[in-house]
Amino acid sequence: MKLQKQLSRKAGNVVYPKWVIVISPKDIDKLGWKEGVELESETTQNKLLLKPKKN
């Protein structure tokens, strides 16, 4: 798994980055997630929990 910083856009002298977490296909298969699934996050201390968004 890897955290990457990418340029989202630049307006004048202001740069707007976005952060992308790269998750292995093996882990995605184990979770049963598909492309486009909406996720929600929860942060506590130094941890990030990702889970599918409930409808």
N, CA, C and O of each residue as an XYZ file, in Angstrom:
220
protein
N       0.854     -1.157      0.000
C       0.000      0.000      0.000
C       0.908      1.229      0.000
O       1.975      1.231      0.613
N       0.461      2.278     -0.702
C       1.309      3.451     -0.838
C       0.458      4.712     -0.858
O      -0.620      4.731     -1.452
N       0.944      5.769     -0.205
C       0.293      7.074     -0.218
C       1.008      7.953     -1.237
O       2.231      8.090     -1.202
N       0.239      8.545     -2.141
C       0.823      9.396     -3.173
C       0.154     10.773     -3.158
O      -1.041     10.896     -2.889
N       0.934     11.784     -3.448
C       0.428     13.156     -3.568
C       0.421     13.509     -5.044
O       1.429     13.353     -5.733
N      -0.725     13.988     -5.528
C      -0.854     14.355     -6.935
C      -1.399     15.776     -7.054
O      -2.132     16.246     -6.184
N      -1.039     16.438     -8.120
C      -1.555     17.770     -8.379
C      -3.003     17.669     -8.837
O      -3.296     17.020     -9.841
N      -3.902     18.305     -8.108
C      -5.312     18.327     -8.481
C      -5.540     19.459     -9.484
O      -6.110     19.260    -10.557
N      -5.080     20.647     -9.103
C      -5.178     21.800    -10.000
C      -4.282     22.913     -9.488
O      -3.820     22.887     -8.347
N      -4.050     23.879    -10.341
C      -3.256     25.035     -9.978
C      -4.002     26.273    -10.449
O      -4.390     26.369    -11.613
N      -4.201     27.218     -9.541
C      -4.883     28.473     -9.866
C      -3.951     29.624     -9.491
O      -3.778     29.936     -8.313
N      -3.369     30.234    -10.483
C      -2.383     31.282    -10.215
C      -1.173     30.670     -9.540
O      -0.551     29.750    -10.071
N      -0.842     31.188     -8.357
C       0.301     30.658     -7.606
C      -0.118     29.635     -6.551
O       0.720     29.154     -5.789
N      -1.405     29.301     -6.503
C      -1.896     28.365     -5.488
C      -2.001     26.962     -6.089
O      -2.622     26.764     -7.134
N      -1.383     25.994     -5.408
C      -1.401     24.598     -5.850
C      -2.351     23.819     -4.946
O      -2.276     23.921     -3.722
N      -3.244     23.041     -5.553
C      -4.207     22.232     -4.819
C      -3.885     20.752     -5.032
O      -4.186     20.190     -6.084
N      -3.265     20.123     -4.012
C      -2.939     18.700     -4.159
C      -4.118     17.816     -3.770
O      -5.053     18.263     -3.104
N      -4.059     16.560     -4.193
C      -4.978     15.542     -3.697
C      -4.123     14.353     -3.295
O      -3.018     14.169     -3.805
N      -4.635     13.559     -2.387
C      -3.903     12.409     -1.882
C      -4.598     11.150     -2.358
O      -5.826     11.060     -2.332
N      -3.807     10.176     -2.793
C      -4.324      8.922     -3.329
C      -3.664      7.780     -2.568
O      -2.445      7.759     -2.398
N      -4.478      6.828     -2.112
C      -3.953      5.625     -1.470
C      -4.068      4.488     -2.474
O      -5.158      4.187     -2.962
N      -2.941      3.861     -2.781
C      -2.913      2.756     -3.728
C      -3.042      1.452     -2.932
O      -2.194      1.137     -2.097
N      -4.115      0.701     -3.203
C      -4.396     -0.548     -2.504
C      -4.239     -1.688     -3.499
O      -4.692     -1.588     -4.639
N      -3.604     -2.761     -3.076
C      -3.349     -3.878     -3.992
C      -4.650     -4.545     -4.448
O      -5.610     -4.617     -3.681
N      -4.683     -5.032     -5.693
C      -5.865     -5.729     -6.197
C      -6.261     -6.914     -5.320
O      -7.445     -7.216     -5.175
N      -5.274     -7.579     -4.741
C      -5.533     -8.715     -3.853
C      -6.396     -8.287     -2.658
O      -7.350     -8.975     -2.297
N      -6.053     -7.148     -2.052
C      -6.828     -6.649     -0.915
C      -8.229     -6.193     -1.343
O      -9.203     -6.402     -0.620
N      -8.319     -5.577     -2.512
C      -9.619     -5.139     -3.025
C     -10.520     -6.347     -3.267
O     -11.708     -6.307     -2.948
N      -9.966     -7.411     -3.824
C     -10.738     -8.641     -4.048
C     -11.225     -9.233     -2.730
O     -12.380     -9.645     -2.623
N     -10.350     -9.277     -1.725
C     -10.725     -9.804     -0.408
C     -11.886     -9.019      0.198
O     -12.760     -9.590      0.851
N     -11.884     -7.708     -0.026
C     -12.936     -6.847      0.520
C     -14.232     -6.931     -0.291
O     -15.303     -6.586      0.207
N     -14.129     -7.387     -1.534
C     -15.306     -7.457     -2.393
C     -15.695     -6.103     -2.960
O     -16.830     -5.916     -3.399
N     -14.760     -5.154     -2.955
C     -15.035     -3.818     -3.481
C     -14.922     -3.819     -4.996
O     -14.147     -4.583     -5.571
N     -15.698     -2.960     -5.633
C     -15.661     -2.782     -7.083
C     -15.298     -1.329     -7.393
O     -15.433     -0.451     -6.541
N     -14.847     -1.092     -8.589
C     -14.513      0.269     -9.021
C     -15.740      1.156     -8.862
O     -16.848      0.776     -9.241
N     -15.534      2.328     -8.305
C     -16.612      3.297     -8.156
C     -17.351      3.215     -6.833
O     -18.210      4.053     -6.561
N     -17.037      2.213     -5.990
C     -17.713      2.110     -4.694
C     -17.394      3.366     -3.876
O     -16.244      3.800     -3.811
N     -18.425      3.940     -3.254
C     -18.212      5.127     -2.420
C     -17.787      4.685     -1.037
O     -18.380      3.783     -0.445
N     -16.747      5.335     -0.528
C     -16.192      4.989      0.766
C     -16.376      6.137      1.743
O     -16.465      7.299      1.345
N     -16.431      5.802      3.021
C     -16.405      6.822      4.061
C     -15.216      6.531      4.957
O     -14.752      5.393      5.041
N     -14.728      7.561      5.622
C     -13.526      7.385      6.438
C     -13.784      7.816      7.870
O     -14.666      8.626      8.158
N     -12.983      7.246      8.753
C     -13.022      7.601     10.168
C     -11.577      7.655     10.637
O     -10.806      6.729     10.383
N     -11.205      8.726     11.316
C      -9.837      8.849     11.818
C      -9.845      8.896     13.340
O     -10.650      9.601     13.949
N      -8.947      8.142     13.936
C      -8.733      8.164     15.382
C      -7.241      8.027     15.616
O      -6.597      7.126     15.079
N      -6.702      8.922     16.415
C      -5.266      8.960     16.702
C      -4.499      8.927     15.377
O      -4.665      9.832     14.559
N      -3.680      7.928     15.148
C      -2.897      7.843     13.914
C      -3.429      6.773     12.985
O      -2.658      6.170     12.237
N      -4.745      6.519     13.014
C      -5.335      5.459     12.199
C      -6.412      6.010     11.281
O      -7.112      6.965     11.619
N      -6.531      5.393     10.119
C      -7.569      5.740      9.144
C      -8.334      4.468      8.824
O      -7.744      3.471      8.406
N      -9.660      4.500      9.022
C     -10.519      3.368      8.719
C     -11.362      3.728      7.493
O     -12.048      4.749      7.484
N     -11.305      2.888      6.468
C     -12.117      3.073      5.267
C     -13.165      1.981      5.212
O     -12.860      0.814      5.460
N     -14.405      2.348      4.886
C     -15.460      1.359      4.741
C     -16.461      1.853      3.717
O     -16.601      3.057      3.504
N     -17.165      0.913      3.076
C     -18.171      1.308      2.084
C     -19.231      2.194      2.732
O     -19.638      1.969      3.872
N     -19.661      3.192      1.991
C     -20.695      4.102      2.470
C     -22.033      3.385      2.465
O     -22.368      2.690      1.506
N     -22.798      3.553      3.537
C     -24.124      2.952      3.615
C     -25.106      3.797      2.827
O     -25.039      5.026      2.854
N     -26.013      3.144      2.128
C     -27.015      3.874      1.323
C     -28.126      4.402      2.186
O     -29.051      5.038      1.681
